[in-house]
Amino acid sequence: MFRILSIPRFFNSFLRLVRAAPNGPIGRKAWPMSSRLRHSRPVNATALVVPLLFLCAVAPPDDEYAAARARMVQQQIAEGDSWGREAVTNASVLRAMRAVPRHQFVPPGQVSQAYDDRPLPIGYGQTISQPYIVGKMTELLKVDANSVVLEVGTGSGYQAAILAELVKDVFTIEIISPLAEQASKRLKALGYSRAHARAGDGYFGWADHAPYDGIIVTAAASHIPPPLVEQLKAGGRLIIPVGPPFGLQQLLVLEKRKDGSITQRSVMSVKFVPLTGRKEGQESASPRAAK
């Protein structure tokens, strides 16, 4: 997206520059020239102005939120705290968090709070998770530019956008159809062509694109969904909160060995609302954390 700069303001500044140039009235005094240059043809100001005006017209706009993103990363994500929050240190993840315009993934009424250290409502009883959780779960995946990742719980599409900055492809599935549709349009409009969203029950994953180098689940499951383990590539990681609905859960990191066996460890205590879907025993979507 581009903007037209103030043409009169630019033109006046440029004229001052031309007058100060070697062939201008001030330039002859300020800048000594050889006799050869002194007798050369005068500068055609129009020939210089036109191309410069064009460059000015297509210059990218200043990102007024860049400073807010930088503060968010520095203060909320890259630094630990006395409460035991472990800093995110992966340079690629931090770079992605600085790049993705989080304010584009929240409702208009929430834009001023987009970079605060807390979740925000996005409609349909859902939220966009706090930046730190997004950054930490992304770091735990240990993905790279050749990775293919599955996300269960698209929400507004923010987590998918972060992943799209890092991986080859991210496939994201959302059980609430309007959210899935909105996220898909938003991701396309913002140029995240590596992110592919659709509506569906994430408990069953997205088998068409399996196996995945990493799978990230953005809602608490009562147990680890077998289809997700099956769709995980050997050496891949599954990041998922597991525990009682609306209670304290454990954020688990599961890794699939070459022989198909699974190792798991708990990283931290978290509080997500439940994963929804047929296998979770609920007929309709309940509020849960979304990315």
N, C-alpha and C positions, 0 to 999 in steps of 0.2 A: 504494500500500500504506500502511495506516495502523496506528497502535498506540494502545492504551489507556494513558493516563498513570496514575500512582499517584494514585488517587482520595483516599485519606486525606491524603496529603501536600498535594495541591492544596487540599482542603477546609480543612485547618488554616491554610494560607496565606491562603485567602480570608476565613476568619473573622477573622483578624488585621486584614485590610484593612477588613472591615465595622465592626469595633470602633473603627477609627480614622477612620471616615467621619463626616460632620457630625452625623448623628443617633445616632451611637454615643457611649458614655460618654467616650472620649478625644477624639472629634471635637468635642464641644461646647467643649472648652477650646482645642484646637489650631486650629480653623478658625472664625473669627468668622462669624456668619450674620446676615442681616437678620431682623427679627422675623417677617416673613412666612414665611420658611423655617423659623424656629425652631418655629413652631406648625403646620407641615405634617405630614402623616401619616408615621409611621415607615416606613423602608425595609423592604420585604419581602425578606429575605435569600434565601428559597427561590426567589423569582421570578428573582433574579439568578444563583443558583448553578446551577440546572438548565440554562439555555442555555449558560452558560460551561462546564459539564461536558461538554455535547455537543460544543462547539467543541474542547475539549481532547481528546475521544475520537477525533475525526477529524483531528487535527493530523498532518501528515506527519512520519515519523520523521526524526531527524537522520541525515545521510549521513556515517557515520564514515570513509568513504574520500575525502571531498571534499578534505581537506587533502593527502592523498597524491597526488591528481590534480593539485592546484595545484602541488605541488612537482615532479611529473613534467613538467608543461608548462614551468614556469619554468626548471628546471635541465637538462632533457634536450632540449627542443624549441625554446623561445623564445630560447635563448642559443646562440651558436656556440661553437667551441672552438679550441684551438691546433693541432688535428690537421686543420683545414680543413673541419670540419662546419659547413655554412652554416645559420644560424638560420632557423626558420620564423617569418614575420612577419605572415601573413594573420590578421587579427583573428577572422574567422569560423571559420577552421580551429582556431585556439587555443581559441576558445570551445567548439567541438564536442569537442575533446580533453579539456577540463575537465568536460564534461557527461556523456560516455558512461562508464558504470561498467565499466571494463576487467576488474575482478575477476569480473564475471559471465560473462566469455568465456574463462575458464581453468578447468581442473579444480579440484576442491576442494583438492587437495593443493598447488596452485600459487598459491592466493589471496594468501598472504602476500608473494609475489614479483610480484604482478600489475603493480605500478607501477615495477618495476626497469627499468633501461636495457638490456634484452636480450630476445631471443626466449624463448618458453617452449613446452614440448611440450603438445599438445592431444589426443594420441592418433592412432592410425593412421600413426605416423611423421611427423606434421605438426607445425607450430609456429605460434604467433601471433607475428608480427614485432615487433621492438622499437618502442616508441612513436615514436621519431624518424622511422623509415622510413615509418610509416603517415602521420604528419603531413606529411612532405616530399612524398610522392607525391600526397597529397590536395591540397596547395597547388599543385603543378605542373599539376593538371587545370584550374585556373582556372574553376571552376563557380560557379553561383549558384542562387537559389531556384527558378528556372524550368528548370533543367537536368535532363536525363534521362541517367543514367550506367549503363554496363555494367561489372561487375567480373568478371574471370576468376580464380577461385580463392577461394571463400567462406571456407574454413577454419571457424573457430568463429563467424564473422559480425561480428567486431569492425570491420573496415574498412567493411563495409556499414552498420553502425550509425553510424559517423562520417559517412559520406556521407549517410545519411538525415537527419542533423541539418542538412544544407546544401542538399540538392537536392529537386526535385519527386518524383522516383522513382529508385530504384536497383535494377537487375536484376543478380542475382549468381548465378553458375553454378559448381558444384563437381563434379569428376569422381568423388570418393569419396562414394558414395550415403549411407552412415550419417552422414557429416559434414554433407552437404547437408540431410538430414532434421533433424538436431539443431539446426543453425544456423537453419533455418526456424522451428522451434518456439521457439527462444530469442528470436529477433527479435520474433516475435508476442507472446510472454509479456512482453517488456520494452516493448512498445508501439511498436515501429518499423514502423508500418503502411506506410511508404513503401519498405521494403526487401522485395524479392520474390526468394526463393531457389528453385533447383531443381537436380537432379542432371543432369549432362551433360558433354560434351566441349567445354571452353571454347575450344579452337582454332577452332571454327566459330562462336563467338559465340552470340548469341540474336537471330536475325533478326526474330522476331515483333514486337519493340519498337524496331527500328532505324528511322531513324538515331539515333545517340547524340551528345550534346554532348561526352561524354568517355568514354574506355574506360581502365580500369586493370587491368593484368595483374600478378599477385602471384607469378609463377614465371618462371624464365629460359627463353626460347625460343631455339632454334638460329637462327631467322630470324623476321622479322615475319610473322605469319599474314595472308595476303591477305583472308580473310573479315572480320577485324577492321577492316582498312583500308576495306573496302567498306561496313561498317556504321557508319562514322564520318561524322558530319555535316560539311558544309563549314564550316570555322572551328573544328571540334572538335579535341580533343587525345587522343592515345593515349600512355599512360605504360607502358613495358614494359622489363624487363631483358633484354638479348640477349647471348649469349655461350656458351662451352663449358659442358657439364654439370659441376657441382660445382667450376668454376673461377672465375676473376675475370671478371665481366661488366660491361657498361656499361648504366647506366640511361638510356634514351633517351626523349626527348620528340618525338613526331611531331605535326605539325599539317597538317591538310588545307585546302588553299586552295580558293577558290571554283571554280577551273577543274579541281579534282580532283587536282592535283599535290600532292606531299607534301614537306614540309621536315622535317629531323630534326637534333637536336643531342644530344650526350652531356652529362649533368649531373654524374655521379659514377660511380666504380667501386663495384660492389656484388657480393655473393656470395649468389645464390639457388640453390636446388636446381632441377632441371629441370621445365619444363612437361611434363605427361604427356598422353597421348592417342594416337589412331591416327596422326595426321599426324606426331607426333614420334617414331614408330617404336617405341613401347612398347605392349605389350598390357595391362600392368597398371600401376596407379598407383605411382610411386616417391615417396619423401619430397621435399617441396618446401616452400618458405615459404608459409604461409597467413596470412590476416588474420582 
